[in-house]
Each structure stands twice: as structure tokens, then as C-alpha cells.
Amino acid sequence: MNQFSRDRVQDQQPGVEAEMDPAPDYAPLFPGSDRLKDKVAIITGGDSGIGRAAAVLFAREGAKVAIIYLSEDEDRDARDTVEAIRAEGSDAMALRGDVGCKPFCDDAARKVMDRFGRIDILVNNAAEQHAQEDFEDVLQEQIEDTFRTNIFGQMFMVQAVLPHLSEGAAIVSVTSVTAYRGQDLLIDYASTKGAILSFTRALAHKLAPRGIRVNGVAPGPIWTPLIPASFPPEKVADFGKSSTMGRPGQPNEVAPSILFLACADSSFMTGHVLHPDGGAATAD
């Protein structure tokens, strides 16, 4: 183990998008309008799922994008995402490492500054989850891993980029519908997502005097690599059917909410959370 990694009890997270069938839909839904022209964004967990969809959409809107991803198992996903960003006419870089390790986060921010000269947007998206039928069987190591990735990682990344953010910058944190409804198979994960909600609101108050906005999105059931990597096939087969809309969402149905909160369209919003969840937060 080096300073940029840690021993982990489970290593199959967050899964590989290139192996999914059907593949998630990440392509932007509409033409760009330069809403992020000349901006630089860092997106954690940016190689796949919601992170990839946000990265490609940001590129279409004119941003240079640095994606952070966890392991060499995801190198193909990272390469595919970088190619998709460049196909939009923008520039990209991919940084492999563990956001749960603070030295890596600090190093990543320095490398982005060295490459692009500025940081305007941080999207804290990286996460892991491990479904478990009986809470008493959840290992201490799993709880620690989940909290370290999902909430410590967000805090470490914010600390890393804050010295480089100027007035007008934006931070967008990805929480979850499970922060509002709970999830009995994902108790530790849902708890981290509740912590992210509180972190977002508190940080918004702290950074408002500096002109930095902090908001979040709380997706519902979205078809990402985390799903087949977390649940048995019978659960995957019914994934998303309990939402009001009766289906899972696609990553490109979440990315526009992240874009809205990252750009000046939401200039009078901070401390808020958007809910691209197919009605899952209010479903019976």
C-alpha cells in the first residue's frame, strides 16, 4: 500500500461500464450552449456512470475536464471517457487513485492546476455500496471503507481544491434518494449519503462569503456500474421498477441537474439538492 491507496475489504467496486449489458446511456441529450466555456472541472468517479455522463456533458458545454477513477480495472472506462470528452472538442485528463486517501486528493488538485492552470468546478461523485441482507453481518471494514470513500473522500477533495477556487466557483455533491428514504440492504451507504446532505448544507454556509456555491443532487435508481457490482442478478432484474416512473434512470438523465448546479444558471442557489429520481423519493 502506498500513500495514494489503502487496504480494502472489497475491491469489486464501483464496477466496469464496458462490461454492462445493456450499456448505460451517457450521451448528452441536447446541443451545447457554452455554459461552461473556459471552465475547468474535476469529477470524481468520472470514468463511468453518472460521472461519465456529467464529464461528457461538461465538455459539450465548453469545460476542460479532469476525471478521477479508482483502479486499473477501470482503465478502459477511463480511456473511453477521455475519448468521449475529446470528441466534444474539449481537453481531458484522467487521474487514477483513491479519494479516501487525502494525499492523493491533494496531489490530484496540484496536477490539475499544473495542466490547466485553474479549477472552477468540483463534482464529488465517487462512491461505493455493498448490499447486505442482515446488518449484523456488515463487517467493520466495510463500514469504514464506505464512509471513507463516500464522505471522507468528498471532504478531502473539497479541502484539496479550496485553495484554488475563486469567486464564482461551484461544488456539486452527489448524495442519493437513500438519504431521504433509507435502504434496508444499504444501511451504511444510506448513512453516508445522509452525511453528504448535511455536509453540503453546512459547506454552503461556510463558503457563501467567498462567492462559492455548494449544492447537491440526489439521484434515485440509476443504471450505473454500481448496480450489477452490488446486487445479485434477481435484484438487478427488477432494479428501478419501484420508482413512480416504473423504470431506472439513465446517467444522462442526471447529468443535466449537475450541469445546472455547476453553471451560472443556478447563480442564486446554494445549499440545495435536486432530485432526478423518477419519483422514487415519494413513491409508496
N, C-alpha and C positions, 0 to 999 in steps of 0.2 A: 504494500500500500504506500502511495506517495502523498505529498501534501495536497494534491488535487483530487484525491479519491478516498474512499472509505470501504471497510469490510461491510458487506451487505448480506442479510439473511436470505434474500431472494433477488435474483438477477434477471428475471424474465420481463421486467417492466422497462419501458412502457409498451413494448411490442413493436412489430415491424410492419409498416404500412404496405410495403411492397409485397407482403405475403397475404394480404387480406383479399377475400372474395365474398361479396363484391368490394371493389376498391372504394374508399371514401371519396366524396366529391369535394375537391378543394378549389376548383377553378372559380375565379371571380364571376359574379353574376351580371355585372354591368361594366360599361366603359369607364375608364378613369377620368378624373377632372382636376388633377394636380393638387389634391387636398393635402398631400404631404410632400410637396415639391421641395427638394433640397434638405429634407429632414433625414436624420439617422435614427434607426430604431434597433433595439435589441429585443429579441423574442426568445424566451427560454422554452425549451421543448418545441423548438421551431422547425424541427425536421419532419414532423408528421401531424396528422390530426388537425385540431383547431389551430395549433401553432403554425403549421404549414399554410393553411388557408389564409391566416392573417398575414403571414410573410409575403405571399404572392399578391394579395390584395394591396398591401402597403406599397409593394414595388410598382404595381399598376398606378398607384396614386403618386408616384414620384420619389418614394423614400429609398435610401440605401438601407440594407437590412443585414444585421448580424444575427444568425441563429445559433442557439446553444442546444446541444444534444448530449445524451448521457454516455453511450458506449459504442464500441466499434461494431457491435451487431447492427447499429442503425446507420452505419456509414453510407449504405446505399440510399436510404431515405434522405440523408443529409445532402448527398450529391444530387439527387433528383430535385430536391427543393431549391438548391442553389441554381441549378439549370433553369428551373421554372421562374425564379426571380430574374435571372439574366435574360430570359426570353421576353420579359416585360420591359426590357430596355434599361434595367437598373443594375446596380452592383451589389454583390453579396459576399459575405464571409461566413464560414462555419467553424465553430469552436466546440471541441469535444471536452466534456468534463462534468463534474458533479456540483450542482448548485448548492447541495448540502454541505459543501466544503468552502468556507469563507475565503481562503487564499485563492481558490480557483475563481471565485466571483470577482475578487479584486483584480486578478490577472486578466480576466476576460474584459473588464471595463478598460483597462490600460491598453489592451490590444485593439479594441475598437477605436479608442482615441488615436492611437498610432496610425491606424489605417484610414479613418475617415475624418479625424480632427474635431469631432463633436458627437454628443449624444443628446437627442431630443425626446426620445420615447423609450420607455421600458414596458414591455408586456411580460408580466410574470405568469407564465402558463404551465411550466413544468410540474408534473405531478405523478404520483404513483398510488395504486389502490390494490388491496388484496382481499378478495371476498372470503368470508369465513362464516360457517353456519352457527357455530357456538362461540360466543365471545370469550368464554373461559379458556378456549383453545388458542386464542390470539397470543402469539409469543411477544415477550417484552421487546425483542429485537425488531419485530415487525412494527410495533407501535413507534419505536424510536426511529426506524427508517422512514415511516410515513410522515411523521412530524418533521423530521429533518429535511426531507425533500420538499414537502408541500408548504410549510410555513416558515421554517428556518431559512430555506432557500430563497423565499421571497424577501425576507428581511435582509439577508446577506446581499442580495442583488441590489436592493434599494440603497443600502449603505455603500456599495461599490460605485454606483452611478451618481449619487447625490453631489459629490464634489464637481461633477462635470455638467450638471443640469443648470440651465438658466431659466429666467422668467419665460413663461410660455410653454415649458416642458410638460409632459404628461406621463403619468404612470397608470397602467391598467392592470388590475389583478384579476385572475380567473378564479372565482370561487365555484359554487355548484348549487343546484337545486337541493342537494342533500343537506346543505347548511340550514335550509328552511323546513324541509320535510323529514329529515333523517333518512337512514337506510340501514335496515337491520343486518344486512350482510357486510356493511362497510362502516362499522361504528367508528373506528379510528380515523378513516378517511373523512367521514362526515364531520367529525370533530375538528379536523384540520381546516376544513372548508368554512366552518363557523369561525375559527380563529382568523382566517383570511378576511372574512367580512368585518370583524372588529378592527383588524389591522388597517384595512382600507379606510374605514371611517376615522380612526384616530390619526392616521398619517395625513389624511386630507386636512384636518385641522392644523396639524403641525406645519405643513408646507404651504398652506394658503398665503401666509405673509410673504413668501418668496415667489409667488406667482406660479407655483407648480400645482397642477390639478391631479387628484388621485381618485380614480373611480374603479368600478369592477363590473364584470359580467358573471352571471350565474346560470350557465347552461343547464339544460335538462339532459335527457338521454340523447347523446350524440354519437354517431358511428365513427369511432376512432380506434386506433390500435389497442388502447387500454381495455376495450371491452372483451375481445377474444383472449387477451392476455390475462384477464382477471376472472372470467366466469366460465363454468362448464358449458358444453355445447347446447344443452337443453335450455339454459338461461339465455344464451346468445340468440337462440332461435326466436324467443319472444321479446327480445330487447326493444324497448320503446313503445310497445303496444299499449302500455298502461297510461301513456300520456293522453291528454284530451284530444290531440290530433291523431292518435292511434298509430303512430309510427315514430321511429327515431329521427332526429335531425341530422343534417349533414354539416361538416365543418364549415362549408361556405355559407351556411345559414347563421353561423355565429360570428364569423369574421366581420361583417358589416357593423355589428354592435361595437366590436373592439375598435374598428376604424373611427366610428362616430366619436367615441370617447377619447381617441388619440389625437383627433384633429380639432381645428378651431370651430367646427360646427357645434361643439359642446362647451364653448368658452365660458358659459355661466353655470357649469355643473361641476361639483366636486363632492366627494363622499357618497356618491350614489352608485346603485347597482342596476344594470339592465338584465332582463330575464328572457333570453332566447331559449325557451324550454318547451315549446309545443303545448303550453298549458299545464305542464307537469306539476308546477308549484301549487296549483289549485285543483288538480284532479282528485276525485274521490278515492 
